[in-house]
Each structure stands twice: as structure tokens, then as C-alpha cells.
């Protein structure tokens, strides 16, 4: 199938299809257009023509049989897509083209990230591991995965599994990691450097590296983590909005907040914008540097993850393992970086600021 075939079915121009397939950061008129192009490409099992590509690059064309890859996203909720996972998936989809792979299935199964067995998780185990669920050669896992699930997936895919995320799986499987504990340390130390001593955490609190990094950083600076300032919630804008509605009514609200994801932080800023920032305006730091983080007002200070490199290294590792290139468990750790924008200020400014989204 050609780019023209995809363009015809998706209802867009061939040039738009080419830009989307070759650049995961390309912005279309809407996310719906971009998602529709990738959906059609997956349905048509599209792969770039090796001969045509060799003419552009000057390399000799080599006939390679395509390999099929499944993608499992263990995001925290089904009700609202997490932008970080959506952006990472686009990188993975673009890299599959370069590695001559075809994505067979994309699953979003939040219950598989937990550590507790429950009926929902049991049903989803069977959904992924059913005999006819997939005939893929390998699996990419984006996000946390319960050890018992990961062990079963490793057996099902013959060890051809690579995990991508912020929480390490240890030596169970190949992984591309951007350590959540180190990401949290960057954010919290930035807030402490501004003079904040009452700092809250909002996000997943159970078995989460970012929460652990938040606590340890406070202790390293002789600040006691307060249990009532660690608020567990889903990683969505809606959850962040709801948490902020409760915080503005508290007498002991923190002057600064570290959010486990940018999505939570954006939801908090939206809530503050409705209130006009008249009564409570904490400094807020997010994590991920999603596309919308730079367009909030004030623009969101965040810790950026190298999503493009994470997706590329993950596909390289998986392709090499599927080809028998390596057999030992391999870990690639990448670093995040603090992106300072306008959502943080001195503690004295927490009692008045104008927020507009």
C-alpha cells in the first residue's frame, strides 16, 4: 500500500500523510487527523518501500521480511487519554516504519499496571494472552506493568518484550527508562530553590517512583513529607481539576505542588483560571512536557522526557532481540531536563495571581 492509498482513505493529502508518518511531532489541524492517518496506516499494514527509500538515502536496498509488534499501554485510566502515552505512541509508530515493523495491535489496559489481583485484571490477562489474540513477534509495554503480568507476557512472546516508562522493571525484561525518582528530584529541588517548604504531590502514590523521589528529596533538605499533602489521583486533566477544587478550600494548602504528569497540572491550572487566582495561586510543576504544556497561561514549568529517544531506543532494542542480536537483559536509561516557564514563583506570591488558560 502506498501513501496515496492511505491519503485517499483518510481523506487528506499525500503530503500530509508523508509528514505525519515521518515526523511524530508534526502538528496537524487537529489531533483527530493525525490519529486517523496512523489508524489507517495500521489497518493497511503500511511499510515504506525499501527500494524507494534506498534511492533517497543512496543505500543499497535489502529485502527484509517485516516483523509484527504489539503495543500495550497501561495508562492509569480509560476515560481520558493521557497525552504522554499518545505522544510516545506516535514516536513508536514512526520508528516502526524505519525498523520495517508493523504494529499488529494497540491495547490500552489500565488494570494491568497494578500489583493487586482482581477480576478485571484477570479478564484482561486473558484478553491479551488468548491464543488468537495476536501473532506478533514482539511486544512493547508503555507504562507500569504488574510483575505477575510481565512474567506471563515474557513467556507468551518468547522473551521479545521491551518496557518503556518511568518505573524500572529491574532485570525482568529489556527496558528504556527515564527514572521517575530523578524526574521528581529535579522538580522538587526547583521549588525548594525558590524558597518553598510546603510542597504537595499529586498523582499515583502506590509503588510510584515519582512519589518516592518527591519524598526523598524533601527529606534530603530536612523537610518532612506530610501525608495530607500527598494526594492520589488518576493522571488526567479532570482529576487535576477536581483536586485543585478541594485544595482551594483547605487552610493548610501547600504553596507549591509537584504533579506526576502535565495532564494533572493543566487541569489544576484550568481550575485556578476559573477562580481568577484571587485566593490561592500555588507554584505548579508538571512532568512529561506534553505539547499543551507550553500553551497554558502561565506556561507550565515541567520536567521534559526525551520521548523521541525513548521510542527509538525501544524499537531498536526490540528489533535486535527479535533478530537474535542479544539475549542478556538490557537497560537503557535516559535523562530528563527541567524546562522553566512561568507557573512557579516565590512562596509569597501564592496568595494572588491571575491564571488564564
Secondary structure by P-SEA (a helix, b strand, c coil): ccaaaaaaaacccaaaaaaaaaccccccccaaaaaaaaaaaaaacccccaaaaaaaaccbbbbbcbbbbbbbbbccccccccaaaaaaaaaaaaaaaaacccccbbbbbcccccccccaaaaaaaaaaaccccccccbbbbcccccaaaaaaaaaaacccbbbbcccccccccccccccaaaaaaaaaaaaaaacccbbbbbccccccaaaaaaaaaaaaacbbbbccccccccccaaaaaaaaaaaaaccccccbbbbccaaaaaaaaaaaaaacccccccbbbbccccccccccccccbbbbcaaaaaaaaaaaaaaaaaacccccbbbbbbbbbbbbcccccccccccbbbbcc
